[in-house]
């Protein structure tokens, strides 16, 4: 059996990836943040003072004009600091949802940019429409109202509901980098025979099948098992260890999807767009990544939530579509430089006999529809915790950054400033220091 994997006999589909721009920056062991000097301590105290001031402004007031409180929420969200006051904002919006305040014809507040999608679907009706559901005629005489409507209309749903997703900080889950390494093993290194053994090892969650494989593949497999052991240790104290099985199963589905693509590539097979996407929404990593992220949601991480995400809910699938198609439309030309599975673009061109430009239009339309699905699902009140929905929305928003006009994962220089701002030179609020 070992002769099957003799590397001198194998031509591998290696890719010409650029080297890491970070070298060893992130390889040092994690250490607690240094103690604050006097200047930093003064900044932290100032931050806490400002947070206290804003918190008091959000306290309920008798006979308060709802326009003022909505304007305040709008400002807080635009500044990107609403996470400091999430419980206060939630309480205000829930109260307005249950008891909608009167919105007079000529009194419009700028439409809050970050809470409609997840919190209150009645604001649109009350602010911009009359009792018949038509847009209010008074809007034509209200410049602020018109600008608010214009802003709210930038994102839509299939029924033309106008919403905006909440602003929040993008997070890159560390485990994602392990998935990328496994992905590269499938499409830029392993042969079909090797990958079938590699996949079988993950299905069994047992290292013994990988013994005859090349050393680098054994390293990847061992590191993957070690990652899950570390995750189990991290969540043991929170009582969430029982949910790790969902993450493992999602990862097994991921490598199964990788193997399907490797076989297509090996056979020179170009699937239909529908066949490609059915597999592609799994191979894009997002179903696994979403499941893994829920381990960090505290009390929101329930069996119901993990059962829900494991059954590919509409919002999860829509997020995966955005990730899959965003990746394909920006990276398929680079991938064509070597032996690689057909992307969504090539599948559309081959199936329908259309040009690359027309295929791009189809892909972008499907991405737009996926965002509409996300917005519609966020508007529903079906018992899924808000924190869970926010995770999925934020993953999708991250993809808009990563694949906006270029594949920034492959062209790491384009992503450098984002990573540096997040991990190298972050700005800590008072709650984060010395955690």
C-alpha positions as CSV (number, residue, x, y, z in Angstrom):
1,X,0.0,0.0,0.0
2,X,2.8,2.4,0.8
3,X,4.0,2.3,-2.8
4,X,0.7,3.8,-3.8
5,X,1.8,7.0,-2.1
6,X,5.4,7.1,-3.2
7,X,5.8,10.9,-3.8
8,X,8.4,10.5,-6.7
9,X,5.7,8.9,-8.8
10,X,3.1,11.6,-8.3
11,X,2.4,14.9,-10.0
12,X,0.5,17.1,-7.6
13,X,-1.9,20.0,-8.5
14,X,0.1,22.5,-6.4
15,X,-0.8,26.2,-6.5
16,X,1.5,29.1,-6.6
17,X,0.3,30.8,-3.4
18,X,2.2,33.8,-2.2
19,X,4.0,33.4,1.1
20,X,2.5,34.7,4.3
21,X,3.1,38.4,4.9
22,X,3.0,37.8,8.7
23,X,5.8,35.3,8.9
24,X,6.0,34.3,12.6
25,X,4.0,37.2,14.0
26,X,1.1,35.0,15.2
27,X,3.0,31.9,16.1
28,X,4.2,33.0,19.5
29,X,2.3,31.6,22.4
30,X,-0.7,33.6,23.7
31,X,0.1,35.8,26.6
32,X,-2.0,38.2,28.7
33,X,-2.0,41.9,27.7
34,X,0.7,44.0,29.4
35,X,-0.3,46.1,32.3
36,X,-1.5,49.5,31.4
37,X,0.7,52.6,31.9
38,X,-0.7,55.8,33.4
39,X,-1.8,57.1,30.0
40,X,-3.6,54.0,29.0
41,X,-5.3,53.8,32.4
42,X,-6.5,57.3,32.0
43,X,-8.0,56.4,28.6
44,X,-9.7,53.4,30.0
45,X,-11.2,55.5,32.8
46,X,-12.4,58.1,30.3
47,X,-14.0,55.3,28.1
48,X,-15.8,54.0,31.1
49,X,-17.1,57.5,32.0
50,X,-18.4,58.0,28.5
51,X,-20.1,54.6,28.5
52,X,-21.8,55.4,31.8
53,X,-23.0,58.8,30.3
54,X,-24.4,57.1,27.2
55,X,-26.0,54.4,29.3
56,X,-27.9,56.9,31.4
57,X,-29.2,58.5,28.2
58,X,-30.7,55.1,27.2
59,X,-32.6,54.8,30.4
60,X,-36.4,55.0,30.0
61,X,-37.8,58.5,30.4
62,X,-41.4,59.5,31.0
63,X,-43.1,61.0,27.9
64,X,-39.9,60.9,25.9
65,X,-40.1,61.7,22.2
66,X,-39.4,58.4,20.4
67,X,-37.6,60.3,17.7
68,X,-34.9,61.3,20.1
69,X,-34.2,57.8,21.5
70,X,-34.1,56.4,17.9
71,X,-31.7,59.1,16.8
72,X,-29.5,58.2,19.8
73,X,-29.5,54.5,18.9
74,X,-28.8,55.5,15.3
75,X,-25.7,57.5,16.3
76,X,-24.5,54.7,18.6
77,X,-24.8,52.1,15.9
78,X,-23.1,54.3,13.3
79,X,-20.2,54.8,15.6
80,X,-19.8,51.0,15.9
81,X,-20.1,50.9,19.7
82,X,-23.7,49.5,20.1
83,X,-22.3,46.2,21.5
84,X,-21.6,48.1,24.7
85,X,-25.3,48.9,25.1
86,X,-26.9,45.9,23.5
87,X,-29.2,45.0,26.4
88,X,-30.4,48.6,26.8
89,X,-31.1,48.9,23.0
90,X,-32.8,45.5,22.9
91,X,-35.2,46.5,25.8
92,X,-36.1,49.8,24.1
93,X,-36.8,48.2,20.7
94,X,-38.7,45.3,22.2
95,X,-40.9,47.8,24.0
96,X,-41.5,49.8,20.8
97,X,-42.2,46.5,19.0
98,X,-45.0,45.6,21.5
99,X,-46.2,49.2,21.9
100,X,-45.4,51.1,18.6
101,X,-45.2,54.8,19.3
102,X,-47.1,57.3,17.1
103,X,-45.0,58.7,14.2
104,X,-46.6,61.9,13.0
105,X,-46.7,62.7,9.3
106,X,-44.0,65.4,9.4
107,X,-41.9,64.2,12.2
108,X,-39.4,61.6,10.8
109,X,-36.3,60.5,12.6
110,X,-33.4,59.2,10.4
111,X,-34.0,55.6,10.0
112,X,-31.7,53.7,12.4
113,X,-29.1,51.8,10.4
114,X,-28.5,48.8,12.5
115,X,-31.5,47.3,14.3
116,X,-34.4,46.9,11.9
117,X,-33.2,43.6,10.4
118,X,-33.0,41.8,13.8
119,X,-35.3,43.8,16.0
120,X,-38.4,45.5,14.7
121,X,-40.2,45.1,11.4
122,X,-42.9,47.6,12.3
123,X,-40.8,50.7,12.1
124,X,-40.8,50.7,8.4
125,X,-44.6,50.6,8.2
126,X,-45.1,53.3,10.9
127,X,-42.4,55.7,9.5
128,X,-42.9,55.5,5.8
129,X,-46.3,54.1,5.1
130,X,-49.9,55.1,5.8
131,X,-52.7,52.9,7.1
132,X,-53.2,51.5,3.6
133,X,-49.6,50.5,3.3
134,X,-48.8,53.2,0.7
135,X,-45.9,55.6,1.1
136,X,-47.0,58.8,2.9
137,X,-47.5,61.8,0.6
138,X,-46.0,64.0,3.3
139,X,-42.6,62.4,2.5
140,X,-42.3,64.6,-0.6
141,X,-42.2,67.6,1.7
142,X,-39.8,66.1,4.3
143,X,-36.2,66.1,3.2
144,X,-35.0,64.2,6.3
145,X,-37.7,61.6,5.8
146,X,-36.8,61.1,2.1
147,X,-33.1,60.7,3.0
148,X,-34.1,58.2,5.6
149,X,-36.2,56.2,3.1
150,X,-33.3,56.4,0.6
151,X,-30.9,55.0,3.1
152,X,-33.2,52.2,4.3
153,X,-33.9,51.1,0.7
154,X,-30.3,50.1,0.0
155,X,-30.9,46.5,1.1
156,X,-34.1,44.6,0.3
157,X,-36.0,41.4,0.7
158,X,-37.9,39.4,-1.9
159,X,-41.0,41.4,-0.9
160,X,-39.1,44.7,-1.2
161,X,-39.1,45.1,2.6
162,X,-36.3,47.7,3.3
163,X,-33.9,46.7,6.0
164,X,-30.4,47.1,7.1
165,X,-28.2,44.6,8.8
166,X,-26.7,45.7,12.1
167,X,-23.2,47.1,12.3
168,X,-20.7,45.1,14.3
169,X,-17.0,44.2,14.3
170,X,-15.8,41.5,11.9
171,X,-14.2,38.5,13.6
172,X,-12.1,35.8,12.1
173,X,-12.4,32.5,13.9
174,X,-8.9,30.9,14.4
175,X,-10.2,27.5,13.5
176,X,-11.0,28.8,10.0
177,X,-7.3,28.7,9.1
178,X,-7.2,25.0,9.9
179,X,-10.1,24.5,7.4
180,X,-8.1,26.4,4.8
181,X,-5.2,24.1,5.3
182,X,-7.4,21.0,4.9
183,X,-9.0,22.6,1.8
184,X,-5.5,23.1,0.2
185,X,-4.7,19.5,1.0
186,X,-7.7,18.5,-1.2
187,X,-7.3,20.8,-4.1
188,X,-3.6,21.6,-4.2
189,X,-1.8,18.5,-2.9
190,X,-3.5,15.1,-2.4
191,X,-4.2,12.5,-5.1
192,X,-7.6,10.9,-5.2
193,X,-6.3,7.7,-3.6
194,X,-4.7,9.7,-0.8
195,X,-7.7,11.9,-0.3
196,X,-10.1,9.0,0.0
197,X,-8.0,7.6,2.8
198,X,-7.7,11.1,4.3
199,X,-11.5,11.4,4.2
200,X,-12.0,8.0,5.7
201,X,-9.8,8.9,8.6
202,X,-11.9,12.0,9.4
203,X,-15.1,9.9,9.1
204,X,-13.7,7.5,11.7
205,X,-12.0,10.3,13.7
206,X,-9.0,7.9,13.9
207,X,-5.4,8.5,12.8
208,X,-4.5,5.0,12.0
209,X,-5.7,5.1,8.3
210,X,-3.3,8.0,7.5
211,X,-0.1,6.1,8.4
212,X,0.8,5.4,4.7
213,X,0.0,9.0,3.6
214,X,2.7,11.6,3.0
215,X,4.1,13.2,6.2
216,X,2.6,16.6,5.5
217,X,-0.9,15.1,5.3
218,X,-0.4,13.3,8.6
219,X,0.7,16.6,10.1
220,X,-2.5,18.3,8.9
221,X,-4.7,15.4,10.2
222,X,-2.9,15.4,13.6
223,X,-3.2,19.1,13.9
224,X,-7.0,18.9,13.2
225,X,-7.5,16.3,15.9
226,X,-5.4,18.4,18.3
227,X,-7.6,21.4,17.5
228,X,-10.7,19.6,18.6
229,X,-9.1,18.5,21.8
230,X,-8.2,22.0,22.6
231,X,-11.7,23.2,21.8
232,X,-13.1,20.5,24.1
233,X,-10.9,21.7,27.0
234,X,-11.9,25.3,26.4
235,X,-15.6,24.7,26.5
236,X,-15.6,22.0,29.2
237,X,-16.1,24.5,32.0
238,X,-19.1,26.0,30.2
239,X,-21.0,22.7,30.0
240,X,-21.0,22.8,26.2
241,X,-18.8,19.7,25.6
242,X,-21.8,17.7,24.4
243,X,-22.3,20.0,21.5
244,X,-18.8,19.3,20.0
245,X,-20.3,16.3,18.2
246,X,-22.2,18.8,16.0
247,X,-19.0,20.6,15.1
248,X,-17.3,17.3,14.3
249,X,-20.2,16.1,12.1
250,X,-20.2,19.5,10.3
251,X,-16.4,19.0,9.6
252,X,-17.0,15.5,8.3
253,X,-19.6,16.9,5.9
254,X,-17.0,19.5,4.8
255,X,-14.3,17.0,3.9
256,X,-16.9,14.9,2.1
257,X,-17.7,17.9,0.0
258,X,-14.0,18.5,-0.6
259,X,-13.6,14.9,-1.8
260,X,-16.5,15.4,-4.2
261,X,-14.8,18.4,-5.8
262,X,-11.5,16.5,-5.9
263,X,-13.2,13.7,-7.9
264,X,-14.8,16.1,-10.3
265,X,-11.5,17.7,-10.9
266,X,-9.7,14.4,-11.4
267,X,-12.4,13.3,-13.9
268,X,-12.5,16.6,-15.7
269,X,-16.2,16.8,-14.9
270,X,-18.1,20.1,-15.0
271,X,-21.3,19.7,-13.0
272,X,-24.5,21.7,-13.6
273,X,-24.7,24.9,-11.6
274,X,-27.3,23.4,-9.4
275,X,-25.3,20.3,-8.7
276,X,-22.2,22.4,-8.0
277,X,-24.0,24.7,-5.6
278,X,-25.6,21.9,-3.6
279,X,-22.1,20.7,-2.8
280,X,-20.5,24.2,-2.8
281,X,-22.6,25.5,0.0
282,X,-20.9,22.9,2.2
283,X,-17.4,23.1,0.7
284,X,-17.3,26.9,1.2
285,X,-16.7,26.1,4.9
286,X,-19.5,28.2,6.3
287,X,-21.9,25.5,7.6
288,X,-19.0,24.1,9.7
289,X,-17.7,27.6,10.7
290,X,-21.2,28.7,11.8
291,X,-21.7,25.6,13.9
292,X,-18.2,25.9,15.5
293,X,-18.8,29.6,16.3
294,X,-22.0,28.8,18.3
295,X,-19.8,27.1,20.9
296,X,-18.9,30.6,22.1
297,X,-22.5,31.9,22.5
298,X,-22.9,31.0,26.2
299,X,-26.5,30.4,27.1
300,X,-27.6,30.7,23.5
301,X,-25.7,27.5,22.7
302,X,-28.6,25.1,23.2
303,X,-29.4,21.7,21.6
304,X,-32.2,23.4,19.7
305,X,-29.8,25.9,18.2
306,X,-27.3,23.2,17.1
307,X,-30.1,21.0,15.7
308,X,-31.4,24.0,13.8
309,X,-28.0,24.9,12.2
310,X,-27.3,21.3,11.4
311,X,-30.4,21.1,9.3
312,X,-29.2,23.9,6.9
313,X,-31.8,26.6,7.7
314,X,-32.5,29.1,5.0
315,X,-30.4,31.9,6.5
316,X,-27.4,29.6,7.0
317,X,-27.7,28.4,3.4
318,X,-28.0,32.0,2.1
319,X,-24.8,33.0,4.0
320,X,-23.0,30.0,2.5
321,X,-24.2,31.0,-1.0
322,X,-22.7,34.4,-0.5
323,X,-19.4,32.9,0.7
324,X,-19.3,30.3,-2.1
325,X,-20.1,32.7,-5.0
326,X,-18.0,35.6,-3.6
327,X,-15.0,33.2,-3.5
328,X,-15.7,31.9,-7.0
329,X,-16.2,35.2,-8.8
330,X,-13.0,36.6,-7.5
331,X,-10.7,33.6,-7.6
332,X,-11.7,31.4,-10.6
333,X,-9.3,33.0,-13.0
334,X,-6.4,32.3,-10.7
335,X,-7.6,28.8,-10.2
336,X,-7.8,28.2,-13.9
337,X,-4.0,28.6,-14.1
338,X,-3.7,25.0,-12.7
339,X,-5.8,21.8,-12.6
340,X,-8.8,22.8,-10.4
341,X,-12.4,22.0,-10.1
342,X,-14.8,24.2,-12.2
343,X,-16.2,27.2,-10.3
344,X,-19.7,28.5,-10.4
345,X,-18.7,30.7,-13.3
346,X,-17.5,27.9,-15.4
347,X,-20.5,25.7,-14.5
348,X,-22.9,28.4,-15.7
349,X,-20.9,29.0,-18.9
350,X,-20.8,25.3,-19.7
351,X,-24.4,24.6,-18.8
352,X,-26.1,27.5,-20.6
353,X,-23.5,28.3,-23.2
354,X,-23.2,31.9,-22.0
355,X,-20.3,34.3,-21.8
356,X,-18.2,34.9,-18.7
357,X,-19.8,38.4,-18.3
358,X,-23.3,36.9,-18.4
359,X,-22.2,34.2,-15.9
360,X,-21.0,37.0,-13.6
361,X,-24.5,38.6,-13.8
362,X,-26.1,35.4,-12.8
363,X,-23.7,34.9,-9.8
364,X,-24.2,38.5,-8.6
365,X,-28.0,38.1,-8.9
366,X,-27.9,35.0,-6.8
367,X,-25.8,36.7,-4.2
368,X,-28.3,39.6,-4.1
369,X,-31.1,37.1,-3.6
370,X,-29.2,35.4,-0.8
371,X,-28.9,38.7,1.0
372,X,-32.7,39.1,0.6
373,X,-33.2,35.7,2.1
374,X,-31.0,36.7,5.1
375,X,-33.0,39.9,5.6
376,X,-36.3,38.1,5.4
377,X,-35.2,35.4,7.9
378,X,-33.9,38.1,10.3
379,X,-37.3,39.7,10.3
380,X,-39.0,36.6,11.5
381,X,-39.7,36.0,15.1
382,X,-39.3,32.3,15.4
383,X,-37.5,31.7,18.6
384,X,-33.9,31.7,17.2
385,X,-31.8,33.8,19.6
386,X,-30.7,37.2,18.2
387,X,-27.1,36.4,19.0
388,X,-27.3,33.3,16.7
389,X,-28.7,35.3,13.8
390,X,-26.1,38.0,14.3
391,X,-23.3,35.5,14.0
392,X,-24.6,34.4,10.6
393,X,-25.2,37.9,9.4
394,X,-21.7,39.0,10.5
395,X,-20.0,36.0,8.7
396,X,-21.8,37.2,5.6
397,X,-20.7,40.7,6.1
398,X,-17.1,39.5,6.6
399,X,-17.3,37.9,3.1
400,X,-18.3,41.2,1.6
401,X,-15.0,42.5,2.9
402,X,-12.8,39.5,2.0
403,X,-14.2,39.1,-1.5
404,X,-15.0,42.6,-2.4
405,X,-13.4,43.1,-5.9
406,X,-10.6,40.6,-5.2
407,X,-9.8,37.3,-3.3
408,X,-8.1,38.8,-0.3
409,X,-7.4,35.4,1.3
410,X,-5.2,34.5,-1.7
411,X,-3.9,38.0,-2.1
412,X,-3.1,38.5,1.6
413,X,-1.6,42.0,1.1
414,X,-5.1,43.3,0.4
415,X,-6.3,42.0,3.8
416,X,-3.3,43.1,5.8
417,X,-4.8,46.4,7.1
418,X,-8.0,44.6,8.3
419,X,-6.0,41.9,10.2
420,X,-3.6,44.5,11.6
421,X,-6.5,46.6,12.9
422,X,-8.2,43.6,14.4
423,X,-5.3,41.6,15.9
424,X,-2.1,43.6,15.9
425,X,-3.2,47.1,16.9
426,X,-6.7,46.7,18.3
427,X,-8.5,49.4,20.2
428,X,-9.7,47.8,23.5
429,X,-12.8,49.0,25.3
430,X,-12.9,49.0,29.1
431,X,-14.7,45.6,29.2
432,X,-11.9,43.8,27.2
433,X,-8.9,44.8,29.1
434,X,-7.2,42.0,31.0
435,X,-9.9,39.4,30.3
